[in-house]
Structure formats: structure tokens, C-alpha cells
Amino acid sequence: MSGDTRTPEGTPDDESVPAAPHTSPHAARPDEAAARPGSVTVLHGDNKGNISTGANTINVVCTEQGLIETDSLTELPLREAPLLAAPATLRLSGRDDLVTRVVAQLTNGTSVQLYGHAGVGKSAVADAVHHRLAADGQRGHVVRPRADSPGTLDDLYRQLVTAFFGVRFLREVDETELRAAVAEVRGTHLTVLDCPLGRDELNRLLQTFSGCTFLFTSEHLTLPDTAGAHHVQPLGQAAAIELLSAELGLELGPEGLRNLQFEHAYRLSEGRPQRLRQYAEFIKGQDAWRARTVREPHEAPPPVDPALLSPLHQAETLTVALSEPARRVLVALATFGVPLAAVWFPAVTGHQEDTYAGIELHDRCLVTYDGESYRITDDAVAAVRRLGWTGAPADAAAEGLMQALASGGTNQLPEPGLLLAIARALNAAHQWALGSRFVRTAVPVALTAGTPQTALQLYALGRTAALRGGLDKEHRQHLHAEEQTRNVLEGDRAAVVAALALLASPVAAPAAVSGGGKTGGLLAKLGSTVTTKAGLTVAAATVAAATGAGVVVATGGGDGKPAGCAEALAANATLRDTEVRTHPDLAAAYRRSAADLDAAADKADDGKVESVLRGQSSDFSTKAEAEQGKSPEPDVHPDVVAAQLDAQRVSSGLRSLRAVSEVCPLE
């Protein structure tokens, strides 16, 4: 069955929302609906969704005028790509030849991949390439990784459709339809940063957007045409000296290098530009460095103790010297572990003066730019934990975000991963009532951002909070809303039909459904092919309490096992197939298992089954919190740490499977 569910980007005043229907040559005006039955239907209200369903695919595009039916994705108007964005100032060392080669290949129509270890400067090279292309008037889009992104080709297609058409898809984009929709696109450049796709998926992507050039940054070589692949190496000594000289404002000769313990610093930094810049900031912050007079030889700066040059010590030294606003923001970044845009700093920290703290953090090399957001470095995270600073309070962040979202002061959405991190923190702190309330606000944001899996995880957390807080009514609401959303995402026809009926705002929906009119006409058309079972489902549909998103529920069948068992066993399989190398990886895996087991327990109709599943979920939540705060010893090899954590993961999975198998048959 084909279909897609999507929500528009921004508000009705946002330029990214698709044009009104009269601007499309294939769409009729609302007042022409009677003349062309079924071609256009308008449902008034606060509509925030796009739905496509049916044997022949009915696409319903939501605009400020209501629900507008189009024939397919190809009917949506393409948006002109903006000029490639590039930093106003950019300093590279030892990369000019690479940038020149990449620009030449892209100009000639060859797609390029920059691959290599994290932190070697792939993104900086990409920025330099954008800078040169933009100077020549090149237009295009830059797709950055999202904290909650599954990293799949389907997810990348959704992000690219948002860029090209201005709508956000919740369900998978039909590749054949997308290929037809962009077949005439020529001369547009696309950059995909931190792309995890394999060779076959990249090949499909390149074929779909055959008229575009791509620049990928990846850890491994996966580009089908290896002529465009460039291995980005760590900086050599000459380039590292050039970088440090520029950062320190010195022409470093042999004596200056010895005083700065260059060999030691170069070895510890592993030739990574970000760490070398951090080293320079650390040196400039030393008392002896600040006290030097201008009469001193520029190539003979004061000596620096090599014992103080580890990246972690540098980060700690830079961190303790921060202003209080910058310290609060750094703690929030370390606590929630996702990139944050400056516009959301005050909401998360509770202090309006924190808005501009990102500039200071970036100057100290404690964060990196991630599009319009700031991402904390691994060294800074470790420094915050070593200093023992109390994490950012989740309740203040939740209240601040809910207030900011309600005020509508910005069209920019918060990172969906931030919403998930705050909801988890609220549950861990047993803030049940606030956690349940926060989920009701957060889910529509996650759906509008085009991250349906995040929305489902939020629903699970909301159900857990409501259940443990004794909020029976809210628990039922979360349960129904989750099932409604899941049915829409999985393509249940009856659920989608009912969603069309309830897609208006919660206040307007009952009137729209009962009043008939144009809405009734659309439902009649769609309902003509719905089975009796589907009709029963529509009759049982309920409206989710959400700002701007209507979802519906449909019941499903069983598989012979006690209710909830299939989901519980699937949760164990997910844990078994998860790869972990760090403590945060293991914590995230445990949290997913806890959420999945909670969802399974909600489906259980046997008290003993539910009790076992709840117990296993609680165990995983406890383990997740314990792992999140851990960090490996500095002298332990990362592969050893990964092996130990993987053994813990396997052991935890076996214990959970043993407990679940007592109430759920494995065969």
C-alpha cells in the first residue's frame, strides 16, 4: 500500500509552507470543488498534516487554507534552493589543495566524499568548499545529522523532501515517486554531513537525484565512484605548526616550539584541528602567557608544563574560567547530550542572559557549530563530569520549553532529541505529572519536525509517567494517541481515513466531523472504499490532545502469544542487535529496551505478564542511569572498553530474556 503522512515546516506565516493551491497548475481553488468533485477539499481549522492513502494514492497537502488534495508528490511545487551557506571567516591549515580538488570535481559534475576519523576536519573542509561554491553563485542544501535520526536512507529522503518541497514527511517517501518529482532538477548541490549510508544506499540516492552533485562526509569510504573519494588525514606537523602559529599570533621557531612542548601536544592532539585550537586557547589562558610583555621574543613564549597538556586537562582549565551564563549552557549541553540552538538557551537554562553564551563557548573550543546549533565536544563533556558539576534541572528545562513553545516567539523547532532527553530525565527524577504534561507538548513538535520514532518514544515515556503517577486518564490518552500515530505511520487505511476527519484542531474537530459539508464530502469519497472493519475503527477514533496534530487509533490482531509478549521479545532482539562502544551507547540501548518493554506491558491483558514486563523495564531504566554517568579510565584502550560494555549488554539481554520467557513462550 502506498501513502505518506507529513506535516508542514514552520507556521502558516513561514515561507517554507507550500504555496496556496491556486499557485499549482494541477490544483483547483476551494470554490471550484463542486465543479470538480473530489479534486479539492478544504477542512478549516488549525491543520498540521499531510496524508496520502488509498489504492490510487490520495495526497492531502495541508496549507493555511486547509486540506488540499493533489494527485502525487509530483504535484507539490519545488522550492528554489538558497545560495550555499558558508562561514564568514574560515581558517584552514594544510587543506588548500584538497579544497581546490573538491571544488573542481563538483564543478565538473562529479560527486565527492570526504572520509576519515572524527575530528580530522572533514566539516571544515566542506565549509571551505561551500565558501568557494557560494562565491560562484552555487545554490544547494546542507543536510546535517540529527541527534535522534536513525541514519537510514528513508530518513535522508524525508530530510531532502523537506528541503526541496517545504513539507515534512512522517512516513517513508516512495522512492519511485520522489525520483520522478526531482527528475528535472539540475545544477543543485547537496551536502550530507556525517553520512552513515553504505555503498548500495549511496548509489540509490545518487540515482534518485541524478541531476544534483553531492558532497558527503563520512567515517568510511562508501562512494561508488572512488574517483571522487578523498581520505582526510590528521594534520601533519607543518600544518599543525601553521595552525598554532595563527591561533597564538606567533611565528613559532624551534625555541618557541620547545617551550610550548609542541611534540607532546601534537601527539596528544592526534593531529586533530579542534584539539590543537583548544591547546592554543589553553596556552593563551595561562597566567605566565598573559603576563608576558610585548618586548619578549615572539618565538620564545613562556614554557608550558607538558603534564598539563592532555586534552581533558585543557578542557577542564578552559571550563572553570567560563562566565556563569556560558557555564550554565555548557552544563545543559553536557546533561542532555544534543545540539542546541542559541534561541533555546534561555528556555533550557531558565536565564534570558544566556542567549549569547555560545560565542564564548566556541571561542574556548568547548563546542563546535552544528548548523545553527552548538554541539559540545567529547573533551568538554568529560571535563564537566570530572568537575562534578550538578546537571541542568530537567523540570526547569521542561517548564521553560513548554512556555517558549506556547508563546510562539520563534518559528525554529527545538531539537527533537532534546525533548526526548528531558522527558527521560523527568521520569528518572520521578516527576511523573510534569513528565506526562511535557510529553503532550513535545509529541506534536516531534511530529512537525518529521521524527515519528521520537514521537513514539515520547508516548512511551508519557505512558510510564502517567501510570506511575496514578494519572489514569492521561495514561489512557497517551496509550490511545500512541496507537493512533503508529497506525497512521504503518499505513492502516481506516486510521488514515479517520485522521482526515480529525485533523482539525481539537476544538474544531467535533464540529467538522458532525457538520458534514466539504469535510463530509472528502470522508464520503475516502469511505467508499473502506471495509466494515475500517468503519468500526473510524467510529472508535478519538482525538489526541495535541497542538496542531490530529491522530487516530485502530485495533490490531494477535499472533497467538499472550498480549504484549511479541513486543517484549522484539525489544530483547533490538537490544541483542545493538552495537555499543561507550557508556552513553549502552545507556541509550538500555533506555530503548525500557521504553519498548513499557509499551509491551501496556498491551498486556494478563496481570502476571504485565508485572514481569514492568519489572524488566524498571531494571533497564536503573541500568541506563548508572551507565550514563560513567566514563572510562584514561589509560584503558577504547577497544577494551567496548568489549567490556558489549559483554554487559549481552548478559543483561540474557537475564531479561530468561525472565520474560517465564511468562511469554519463545516458540
C-alpha positions in Angstrom: 0.0 0.0 0.0 1.4 3.4 -0.9 1.0 6.6 1.1 2.7 9.2 3.2 1.9 11.3 6.2 3.7 14.5 6.7 3.5 17.9 8.5 4.4 21.3 7.1 7.6 23.1 8.2 7.0 26.1 10.3 3.8 28.1 10.8 1.3 29.3 8.1 3.4 32.6 8.0 6.6 30.6 7.3 7.8 31.0 3.7 8.6 27.3 3.7 5.0 26.2 3.8 3.8 25.0 0.3 2.1 27.6 -1.8 -1.6 28.1 -1.8 -3.5 25.7 -4.0 -4.2 28.3 -6.8 -0.5 28.6 -7.4 -0.3 25.0 -8.6 -1.4 24.2 -12.2 -2.9 20.9 -11.0 -5.0 22.1 -8.0 -8.4 23.8 -8.1 -9.5 26.7 -5.9 -11.7 25.7 -3.0 -14.7 27.3 -4.6 -14.3 25.0 -7.6 -14.7 21.8 -5.6 -18.3 21.4 -6.6 -17.3 21.7 -10.3 -14.6 19.1 -9.9 -15.8 16.6 -7.3 -13.0 15.1 -5.2 -10.2 17.3 -6.7 -10.0 19.7 -3.8 -11.4 19.6 -0.3 -10.9 22.2 2.4 -11.1 21.5 6.1 -10.9 24.6 8.2 -9.1 24.7 11.5 -5.5 24.5 12.8 -4.4 21.8 10.3 -0.9 20.4 10.6 -0.6 17.3 8.5 -0.2 15.7 5.1 -1.8 12.3 4.4 -1.7 10.0 1.4 -3.7 6.8 1.3 -5.8 4.6 -0.9 -5.3 2.1 -3.7 -4.6 5.0 -6.1 -2.8 7.2 -3.6 -4.7 10.3 -2.4 -2.3 13.1 -1.3 -3.7 15.7 1.1 -1.5 18.7 1.4 -2.1 20.9 4.4 -1.8 24.7 3.8 -3.1 27.7 5.7 -6.4 27.2 3.7 -7.0 23.6 4.8 -6.5 20.2 3.3 -5.7 20.3 -0.4 -5.8 17.1 -2.4 -3.2 16.6 -5.1 -2.5 13.7 -7.4 1.0 12.8 -6.1 4.2 14.1 -4.8 5.0 15.4 -8.3 2.2 18.0 -7.8 3.9 19.8 -5.0 5.8 22.9 -6.2 9.6 22.7 -6.0 11.3 25.5 -4.0 14.3 27.2 -5.3 17.4 26.2 -3.4 19.1 29.0 -1.5 22.7 30.1 -2.0 25.0 27.7 -0.2 25.7 29.0 3.3 29.3 29.4 4.3 31.1 30.8 7.4 32.0 34.5 7.0 35.6 33.7 8.2 37.3 30.4 7.8 40.9 29.4 8.7 42.3 26.1 7.3 45.8 24.8 7.5 47.3 22.4 5.0 44.0 21.8 3.2 44.0 24.3 0.3 45.0 21.8 -2.3 42.2 19.4 -1.1 39.6 22.1 -1.2 40.7 23.1 -4.8 40.4 19.5 -6.0 37.0 19.0 -4.5 35.6 22.3 -5.9 36.9 21.3 -9.4 35.3 17.9 -9.2 32.0 19.3 -8.1 32.0 22.0 -10.7 32.6 19.3 -13.3 29.6 17.3 -12.0 31.4 14.6 -10.0 30.1 13.8 -6.6 32.6 13.8 -3.8 33.1 12.0 -0.4 35.4 13.2 2.3 36.1 10.3 4.7 38.3 9.8 7.7 38.2 9.6 11.6 36.1 12.0 13.6 37.7 15.3 14.4 40.2 15.4 11.5 38.5 18.4 9.9 36.1 17.0 7.3 33.3 19.5 8.1 35.8 22.4 8.0 36.9 21.3 4.5 33.2 21.1 3.5 32.7 24.7 4.8 35.7 25.9 2.7 34.2 24.2 -0.3 30.8 25.8 0.3 32.6 29.2 0.6 34.1 28.9 -2.9 31.0 27.5 -4.5 28.8 30.2 -3.0 31.2 32.8 -4.4 30.3 31.4 -7.8 26.6 31.6 -7.1 26.1 27.9 -6.5 22.7 27.0 -4.9 22.0 24.0 -2.8 21.1 22.4 0.6 23.2 21.1 3.5 21.7 18.2 5.4 23.1 17.8 8.9 22.8 14.8 11.3 20.0 14.9 13.9 20.5 13.5 17.3 17.5 11.3 17.0 18.0 10.3 13.4 18.0 6.6 12.6 20.6 7.3 9.9 18.7 5.5 7.2 18.2 6.3 3.5 14.5 6.7 4.2 15.2 9.3 6.9 17.6 11.1 4.5 14.9 11.1 1.8 12.5 12.8 4.3 15.0 15.5 5.1 15.7 16.1 1.4 12.0 16.3 0.6 11.7 18.9 3.3 14.5 20.9 1.7 13.0 20.6 -1.9 9.3 20.9 -1.2 9.0 22.5 2.2 6.9 19.7 3.8 8.0 17.2 6.5 7.2 13.5 5.9 6.3 11.3 8.8 6.0 8.1 6.7 8.5 6.7 4.3 8.9 8.6 1.0 8.1 6.5 -2.1 11.5 6.4 -3.9 10.0 6.0 -7.4 7.6 8.9 -6.9 10.4 11.0 -5.5 12.7 10.2 -8.4 10.0 11.4 -10.8 9.4 14.5 -8.8 13.0 15.7 -8.9 13.8 14.3 -12.4 14.0 17.8 -13.9 16.2 19.3 -11.1 19.6 20.4 -12.5 22.5 22.2 -11.1 21.6 22.0 -7.4 24.3 20.9 -4.9 23.6 18.8 -1.9 26.0 18.2 1.1 25.2 15.4 3.5 27.4 15.7 6.7 28.3 12.7 8.8 26.5 10.4 6.3 26.4 6.8 7.6 24.9 5.2 4.4 26.6 2.2 2.7 27.7 1.9 -0.9 24.4 0.5 -2.2 22.3 3.1 -0.5 24.5 5.9 -1.7 24.2 4.5 -5.2 20.3 4.7 -5.0 20.5 8.2 -3.6 22.7 9.4 -6.4 20.4 7.8 -9.0 17.3 9.4 -7.4 18.9 12.9 -7.5 20.7 12.3 -10.8 20.8 16.0 -11.7 22.5 17.1 -8.5 26.1 16.9 -7.2 26.7 15.6 -3.7 29.4 16.2 -1.1 29.4 13.5 1.6 31.4 13.5 4.8 31.7 10.0 6.3 34.0 7.9 8.5 34.4 5.2 5.9 34.8 5.1 2.1 31.4 4.2 0.6 31.1 6.3 -2.5 30.5 4.1 -5.6 32.7 6.2 -7.8 36.0 6.2 -5.9 37.4 8.9 -8.2 35.6 11.4 -6.0 36.7 9.9 -2.7 39.3 11.8 -0.6 40.8 10.4 2.6 41.1 13.3 5.1 44.2 12.7 7.2 45.1 14.3 10.6 47.2 17.4 10.2 50.9 16.9 9.6 53.4 18.6 11.8 54.0 21.5 9.3 50.2 22.2 9.1 49.9 21.9 12.9 52.7 24.4 13.4 50.9 26.8 10.9 47.6 26.4 12.8 49.2 27.0 16.2 51.2 30.0 14.9 48.0 31.6 13.6 46.0 30.8 16.7 48.7 32.2 19.1 49.6 35.1 16.9 53.3 34.0 16.8 55.8 32.9 14.2 56.9 29.8 16.1 60.5 28.9 15.6 62.4 26.0 17.2 62.8 27.6 20.6 59.1 28.6 20.8 58.1 25.1 19.8 60.3 23.6 22.6 58.8 25.9 25.2 55.3 25.0 24.1 56.1 21.3 24.3 54.9 21.0 20.7 55.8 17.3 20.2 53.9 16.4 23.3 50.9 18.5 22.4 50.9 17.2 18.8 51.0 13.6 19.9 48.2 14.1 22.4 46.0 16.0 20.0 46.5 13.3 17.3 46.7 16.0 14.7 43.1 16.9 15.2 42.5 20.6 14.4 39.8 21.1 17.1 42.1 19.8 19.8 45.0 21.9 18.5 42.9 25.0 18.7 41.9 24.0 22.2 45.5 23.7 23.1 46.2 27.2 21.8 43.3 28.6 23.9 44.7 26.8 26.9 48.1 28.3 26.4 46.7 31.8 26.0 44.8 31.4 29.3 47.9 30.7 31.3 49.0 33.4 33.8 52.6 33.4 32.5 51.4 33.8 28.9 49.1 36.7 29.8 51.9 38.4 31.8 54.5 38.4 29.1 55.5 41.8 27.7 55.5 42.8 24.1 59.3 43.1 24.2 59.7 39.3 24.6 60.9 37.4 21.5 57.8 36.2 19.8 59.3 32.8 19.1 60.2 32.3 22.8 56.9 32.2 24.7 57.0 31.0 28.4 57.3 27.3 28.8 54.3 25.2 29.5 54.4 22.0 31.7 53.8 19.0 29.4 51.9 17.3 32.2 49.1 19.9 31.8 48.6 19.4 28.1 46.2 16.5 27.9 43.0 17.4 26.1 41.0 16.7 29.2 43.1 19.0 31.3 42.8 21.7 28.7 39.1 21.4 28.6 38.9 21.5 32.4 41.0 24.6 32.6 39.0 26.4 29.9 35.8 25.3 31.5 36.4 26.6 35.0 37.2 30.1 33.6 33.8 30.5 31.9 31.3 33.2 32.7 28.3 31.9 34.6 25.9 32.1 31.6 28.4 30.1 29.5 28.9 27.6 32.3 25.1 27.0 32.6 24.8 26.4 28.9 27.8 24.1 28.8 26.2 22.1 31.7 22.9 21.9 29.8 24.7 20.6 26.7 26.5 18.0 28.7 23.3 17.0 30.6 21.1 16.5 27.6 23.7 15.5 25.1 22.1 17.1 22.0 23.0 20.2 19.9 21.2 23.3 21.0 20.4 26.5 19.0 21.1 29.7 20.9 17.4 30.7 20.7 16.6 27.8 23.1 19.4 28.5 25.6 17.1 30.7 27.9 14.3 28.2 27.9 16.5 25.3 28.8 18.6 27.1 31.5 16.0 29.5 32.8 18.1 32.6 32.3 17.4 35.1 29.5 21.0 36.4 29.6 22.3 33.0 28.5 21.3 33.7 24.8 24.8 34.7 23.7 26.8 32.2 25.7 27.5 30.1 22.6 30.0 32.6 21.3 32.2 32.3 24.4 32.0 28.5 24.4 33.0 28.3 20.8 35.9 30.7 21.4 37.1 28.4 24.1 36.8 25.4 21.7 34.4 23.7 24.0 31.7 23.4 21.4 31.5 23.2 17.6 29.0 24.6 15.2 26.3 22.2 14.1 24.3 24.3 11.5 22.6 26.9 13.6 23.2 24.9 16.8 26.1 24.3 19.1 27.4 20.8 19.9 29.5 20.1 22.9 32.9 18.3 22.3 33.7 15.0 23.9 36.5 16.6 25.9 34.2 19.2 27.3 31.6 16.6 28.4 34.4 14.7 30.2 35.6 17.9 31.9 32.1 18.8 33.1 31.7 15.3 34.7 35.2 15.3 36.2 34.5 18.7 37.8 31.4 17.2 39.4 29.0 20.0 38.4 25.3 19.3 39.0 23.4 18.6 35.8 20.9 21.0 34.4 17.5 20.5 36.1 15.1 18.7 33.8 12.0 20.3 35.4 13.2 23.8 34.7 14.1 22.9 31.1 10.7 21.3 30.6 8.8 24.3 32.0 10.9 26.7 30.0 10.4 24.9 26.8 6.6 24.5 27.3 6.3 28.2 27.9 8.5 29.1 25.0 6.6 26.8 22.6 3.3 28.2 23.9 4.4 31.8 23.3 5.3 31.1 19.7 8.1 33.5 19.7 10.2 31.7 17.1 9.5 29.5 14.0 12.5 27.4 14.8 11.8 24.0 16.4 13.9 22.6 19.3 16.0 19.5 18.6 13.6 16.5 18.9 16.4 14.7 20.7 16.3 17.4 23.4 12.6 16.7 24.0 13.4 13.0 24.4 16.3 13.6 26.8 14.2 16.0 29.0 11.3 13.5 29.1 13.7 10.7 30.2 15.3 12.9 32.8 11.8 13.8 34.2 10.9 10.1 34.5 14.3 9.3 36.1 13.6 12.0 38.7 10.1 10.6 39.3 8.5 13.9 38.1 5.5 11.9 36.9 2.9 14.7 36.5 5.3 17.1 34.8 6.7 14.4 32.6 3.2 13.4 31.4 2.3 17.0 30.7 5.6 17.7 28.9 5.0 14.7 26.6 1.7 16.2 25.5 3.5 19.3 24.4 6.6 17.6 23.0 4.9 15.0 20.7 3.4 17.5 18.2 6.8 19.2 18.0 8.5 15.8 17.2 5.9 15.0 14.5 6.2 18.5 13.0 9.9 18.0 12.9 9.4 14.9 10.9 10.7 12.5 13.5 7.9 9.9 14.1 10.1 7.4 16.0 10.9 10.1 18.5 7.2 10.8 18.9 6.5 7.1 19.6 9.3 7.0 22.2 7.9 10.2 23.9 4.4 8.5 24.0 6.0 5.5 25.8 7.7 7.8 28.4 4.4 9.7 28.8 2.5 6.5 29.5 5.1 5.4 32.0 4.9 8.7 33.8 1.1 8.7 33.9 1.0 5.1 35.0 3.5 5.5 37.9 2.0 8.9 38.8 -1.5 7.4 39.1 -2.8 9.6 36.3 -5.2 7.1 34.8 -6.9 9.4 32.4 -3.6 10.7 31.0 -2.3 7.2 30.7 -5.3 6.2 28.5 -4.8 9.3 26.4 -1.1 8.6 25.8 -1.9 4.9 25.0 -4.6 5.8 22.5 -2.6 8.6 20.9 0.4 6.3 20.5 -1.6 3.6 18.8 -3.3 6.2 16.6 0.0 7.6 15.5 1.5 4.2 15.0 -1.4 3.1 12.8 -1.1 6.2 10.6 2.7 5.6 10.2 2.2 1.9 9.4 -0.4 2.6 6.8 -3.6 1.4 8.4 -6.2 2.7 5.9 -9.0 3.1 8.4 -6.7 5.1 10.7 -5.7 7.4 7.9 -9.4 7.9 6.9 -10.3 8.8 10.4 -7.3 11.1 10.7 -8.7 13.2 7.9 -11.8 13.6 9.9 -10.0 14.6 13.0 -7.1 16.6 11.5 -8.5 20.0 12.6 -7.7 21.5 15.9 -9.2 19.6 19.0 -11.8 22.4 19.4 -12.8 22.4 15.8 -12.7 18.7 15.1 -16.1 17.7 16.6 -17.9 20.4 14.6 -16.1 19.5 11.5 -17.0 15.8 11.8 -20.6 16.3 12.7 -21.2 19.2 10.4 -20.7 17.5 7.1 -20.1 19.9 4.3 -16.9 19.8 2.4 -15.2 17.7 5.1 -18.0 15.2 4.9 -17.6 15.1 1.1 -14.0 14.1 1.5 -14.8 11.4 4.1 -17.5 10.1 1.8 -15.1 9.8 -1.0 -12.5 8.0 1.1 -15.0 6.0 3.0 -16.5 4.5 -0.2 -13.6 2.0 -0.3 -13.3 1.3 3.4 -14.4 -2.1 4.8 -16.8 -2.7 7.6 -13.9 -3.3 10.0 -12.5 0.0 8.9 -15.8 1.7 9.5 -15.9 0.3 13.1 -12.4 1.7 13.5 -13.4 5.2 12.4 -16.3 5.1 14.8 -14.0 4.3 17.6 -11.5 7.0 16.8 -10.5 9.6 19.3 -8.8 13.0 19.1 -5.3 13.2 20.6 -4.7 16.2 22.9 -2.0 17.9 20.8 -1.3 21.4 19.4 -1.7 21.1 15.7 -1.7 17.4 15.1 -4.7 15.0 14.9 -4.1 11.3 15.1 -6.4 8.3 15.2 -6.5 4.7 16.6 -7.3 1.3 15.1 -7.2 -2.1 16.8 -4.9 -4.8 15.6 -4.8 -8.6 15.7 -2.8 -11.1 17.7 -0.1 -13.7 17.0 -1.2 -16.5 19.4 1.1 -15.3 22.2 -0.2 -13.5 25.3 -0.8 -9.9 24.7 2.4 -7.9 24.9 4.7 -10.8 24.5 5.6 -10.3 20.9 6.6 -6.7 21.6 8.6 -7.8 24.7 10.6 -10.4 22.7 11.1 -7.8 19.9 12.6 -5.4 22.5 15.1 -8.1 23.5 16.0 -8.7 19.9 16.6 -5.0 19.4 19.0 -4.9 22.4 20.8 -8.0 21.1 21.4 -6.4 17.7 22.6 -3.0 19.1 26.2 -2.2 18.8 27.8 -0.4 21.8 31.2 1.0 22.3 30.8 3.7 25.0 28.9 4.1 28.3 26.4 6.5 26.7 25.8 3.9 23.9 24.9 1.3 26.4 22.7 3.7 28.4 20.8 4.6 25.2 20.3 0.9 24.4 19.0 0.2 27.9 16.6 3.2 27.6 15.2 1.9 24.3 14.7 -1.5 25.9 12.9 0.1 28.9 10.6 2.1 26.7 9.8 -0.9 24.5 9.1 -3.1 27.5 6.8 -0.5 28.9 5.0 -0.3 25.6 4.7 -4.1 25.7 3.4 -4.1 29.2 0.7 -1.6 28.3 -0.6 -4.1 25.7 -0.7 -7.0 28.2 -4.0 -8.1 29.5 -2.6 -10.6 31.9 -1.5 -9.3 35.3 1.4 -11.6 35.7 2.8 -10.8 32.2 2.4 -7.0 32.8 4.2 -7.3 36.2 7.2 -9.1 34.7 7.5 -6.7 31.8 7.2 -3.7 34.1 9.9 -5.1 36.4 12.3 -5.6 33.4 11.6 -2.1 32.2 12.4 -0.7 35.6 15.7 -2.7 35.7 16.8 -1.4 32.4 15.9 2.2 33.4 18.1 1.8 36.5 21.0 0.4 34.5 20.7 3.2 32.0 21.0 5.9 34.6 24.0 4.1 36.1 25.8 3.8 32.7 25.1 7.4 31.7 27.2 8.9 34.4 30.2 6.6 33.9 33.4 7.4 31.9 36.3 5.0 31.1 39.6 5.3 32.8 42.0 7.4 30.7 44.6 4.6 30.4 42.1 1.9 29.1 42.1 1.2 25.4 38.8 2.0 23.7 38.5 -1.5 22.2 38.8 -3.0 25.7 36.1 -0.7 27.0 33.9 -1.7 24.0 34.4 -5.4 24.7 33.5 -5.0 28.4 30.4 -3.0 27.6 29.3 -5.4 24.9 29.6 -8.3 27.4 27.4 -6.3 29.8 24.8 -5.8 27.1 24.7 -9.5 26.2 24.5 -10.5 29.8 21.7 -8.0 30.5 19.8 -9.3 27.5 20.1 -12.9 28.5 18.8 -12.2 32.1 15.9 -10.2 30.7 15.1 -12.9 28.1 15.1 -15.5 30.9 12.7 -13.5 33.0 10.4 -12.7 30.1 10.4 -16.3 28.8 8.8 -17.4 32.1 5.5 -15.7 31.0 6.0 -15.5 27.3 6.6 -18.6 25.2 9.6 -18.3 22.9 8.1 -20.5 20.2 
